[in-house]
Structure formats: structure tokens, C-alpha cells
Amino acid sequence: MSDAEPIPEAIPADLSDFIRAEVEREYAEKLAQAELKAHAAQAGINLPDVFTNYLDASKLLGEDGKPSAEAMDEALAPFKPSEPKFPQITGAGHNRSGGPMPEPHPVSLDVRKR
């Protein structure tokens, strides 16, 4: 142990900031993919593995280098279920749309033959 260099007591501030920034940059894409999966799970979307494997995770990062919620919303937009559109069918059931058949006139109970 006498041949080893002594361990410095404290790392200089600029070096620790540099190391921190380098680690953030290295893991930002992995963090963005993990947050995308969490965002999809909260929205009830089942993302295919193929989508996440081929996705360029750098596109999910904002200008500050951190995952962007807006970019994730754009990436998940094709997978969000849309509201079902039901056709307006006239003639099926009770319909008061004034279609081709006139409404029946209500007959008063006094006029009815007893």
C-alpha cells in the first residue's frame, strides 16, 4: 500500500461538476426511455418493445438535456386510443329527428272509446 498514491481528501468543485455533467449526459437517454415507458403506463398505453428499441431517445430530451414531457406526448400520440365514432343511424329505435315518418299524435284518454 505504500506504492499507491494518496487519496485526495476532497475533489475540486470544477472536476465534480464536470463528472456530474458527464454522467448525466451518458444516462440521459436511458432515463428518457424509462420515463417514456412510465408515461405510457400511466396513460394506459401498452408500448411494443420494437418501438422503444428503435426509438431515438435523444429526441425525447429537451434543450436542457433532461427528458421532455412534450416530446414524450408527441411520441405517444399515435398509440393513444381515440374516442369511438358511432354513426347516427335513423330508424333504429325511438328517434325524434323528424325523419321521413311523422310523429304519432298522442291520443287523449278522454277521446278513446271505452
Number of C-alpha atoms within 10 A of each C-alpha: 5 5 5 6 7 8 7 7 6 7 10 9 9 9 10 12 12 11 12 12 12 12 11 14 13 11 11 19 20 14 17 23 21 15 17 24 18 13 16 19 12 10 13 12 15 12 14 9 9 8 10 14 10 8 13 11 19 15 14 26 20 13 8 7 15 17 24 17 16 12 16 21 15 11 16 17 11 9 15 13 10 8 6 6 6 6 6 7 8 13 12 7 7 7 12 11 11 9 10 8 10 9 11 6 6 6 8 7 8 7 7 7 5 5
